[in-house]
Amino acid sequence: MSKFGERRIIEDRLIEIVERAANRSGRKSRPLKLGIGDDAALFLPKPSHETILTCDWFLEGIHFLLDKHPADAIGWKCLARALSDVAAMGGQPACFLLSLALPKKLIDRWLKGFIGGLTRAARKFHCPLAGGDMTRRADTLINVTVVGEIAAGQAALRSGASPGDVIFVSGRLGLAELGLQLLRSQRTTKSGNSKDSWLQKHLYPEPRLHLGQSLTEKHLVTAMMDLSDGLSSDLTRLCSASRVGARIATEKLPTAQIAGLKALLPKFDQLDIALHGGDDYELLFTVPRNKSRKIPKSFQGVPLTEVGEITSQRKLLLVDSNGKERPLIAEGWDPFSHVRKRSTKK
Amino acid sequence: MSKFGERRIIEDRLIEIVERAANRSGRKSRPLKLGIGDDAALFLPKPSHETILTCDWFLEGIHFLLDKHPADAIGWKCLARALSDVAAMGGQPACFLLSLALPKKLIDRWLKGFIGGLTRAARKFHCPLAGGDMTRRADTLINVTVVGEIAAGQAALRSGASPGDVIFVSGRLGLAELGLQLLRSQRTTKSGNSKDSWLQKHLYPEPRLHLGQSLTEKHLVTAMMDLSDGLSSDLTRLCSASRVGARIATEKLPTAQIAGLKALLPKFDQLDIALHGGDDYELLFTVPRNKSRKIPKSFQGVPLTEVGEITSQRKLLLVDSNGKERPLIAEGWDPFSHVRKRSTKK
């Protein structure tokens, strides 16, 4: 009886924490007819809108390290990165489902931190927790399904780029990778309070939802996706879906400008990290040449940079300031190796 | 380069297999605007319908055993059990997302078997694969999100039961648990070809979608849920959501009638298994007394059995044929222990 009683207490505690989180995540502000506590959640879709569906693994040892990443950041990031897929379609978040498996020892303090970060992200991005599935396991496993909405026919796809289109990226590329390397090098603590922009970018990425919505509403983009695995890998996917190639001007790339970087991480190269670093959750998009001047230099403080153009020749090329070309090879995050392959240097 | 090349081949192979599966799962027959291959899937909801959202873990070592369960059955069951939640609301399936993490050694033969079972279930229940997330990991992890639809306001909830309502269950209770015990006792092989009804029920459960739809369309039920963790646990949840109690007549319970059961599994008790066995994926529903005669004895070959009544006193009681009462304690599947607690015998 005592073992059984203990189990019930653990389960009740978890459900209580998650239900409270659901309420704190702004559930009542959205068209959720039913949240946690029944067989399924019920959601009232907007008329004349399509539903956007995306799910993302966030697994201990692959996507985060329990001894390096603050619980609060794990909670924030597991939702933020799934929301980045909604941003990439130009959509608005509607709600999300959380599947969580975790060891008993994490159910108290760690879970509070996790739920704290998760609910902050849910409120900030207007995406309430609608339901989920919980179980206990030796390692910590997270899966997030995000539901979004977009006016029918307006979603930005990967497949719409045409030769001559101008390629843009938002933000500065490689900051999140630098943050990861800093965490790994143990020059920083697990506190999660650092104000360093690179660490913030790695721990608390901000999905570019407003930017994605603005670009699609104004019909400015022909193709769009988010940068999750590094520009070299993600541009390869966009070009493959659109059956085109691309030329990227290396000197135009918005690399991370960090004073003292060489001293901190002597082995890292800014261009290399900008091309192949993952987890930036910025947007990569293509714009017809005759509309490209309508793209502002920045949007809500985030720089928007022209980095190259789409070509009919199905190759990805890097062009340096002297006009010298070399192939751009997809060397970003690979879900089947769990490592980032270092690029071969020039 | 060779290692990188190998990784690309593995990834390409997996995506190819899953994309083919998506096409074979009946994708084109449903309002899926976009499936696998973009940042997210796009789905066109039916006007005047609510969207049903549910997600389910299906994890190696907790929900299935790689050395006991055929890959085909794992593929079938991970979708069927999530669809059971849609059945429990009275809804129709629309599409699903698959998150899969698996070791490299399973990518060939095992994955083919898994995808085979998964696509058979997807076609049978008209629920095409819309997207997902894949990664490699030492152990096999599955998470399925199912999206369903139901006419606005018609969903059957757990919370609607009132004192005096008659309690029904579909099917015979405990068959799936017997199947699991048989698999565990190693009296059967991993072939998955057995025609034993208990093994079939454990390996290839059928979500009661048509029954759920019929009951809600005819406005016959006040509350409904699926039986996934055992009657004792699930009835506790229904009563808790409805703020009521229940009396169950033991002699009315549709136990598994298996000739020679005692010889095969001498330790198991039919009543015990009917009350506490999990994985049946039958429906538990309550019907106002004045409508209970409208419930047929069976529906599409599945028996529907009156097993008790809802009470205002918030207790769960078992009543034997002599009118003797004893408490019914929730002792089914507990996600925080991963075992079924044996009930204390009478």
Interface residues (C-beta under 8 A of the other chain):
Chain A: K3 F4 R7 R8 I10 E11 L14 K33 L34 G37 D38 D39 A40 A41 L42 F43 L44 P45 P47 H49 E50 T51 I52 L53 T54 C55 D56 W57 L59 I62 D85 V86 A88 M89 G91 C95 L97 S99 A101 K104 A130 G131 G132 D133 M134 T135 R136 R137 L141 N143 T145 V147 G148 I150 A152 A155 L157 R158 S159 M225 D226 A241 E331 D334 P335 F336 S337 H338 K341
Chain B: K3 F4 R7 R8 I10 E11 L14 K33 L34 G37 D38 D39 A40 A41 L42 F43 L44 P45 P47 H49 E50 T51 I52 L53 T54 C55 D56 W57 L59 I62 D85 V86 A88 M89 G91 C95 L97 S99 A101 K104 A130 G131 G132 D133 M134 T135 R136 R137 L141 N143 T145 V146 V147 G148 I150 A152 A155 L157 R158 S159 M225 D226 A241 E331 D334 P335 F336 S337 H338 K341
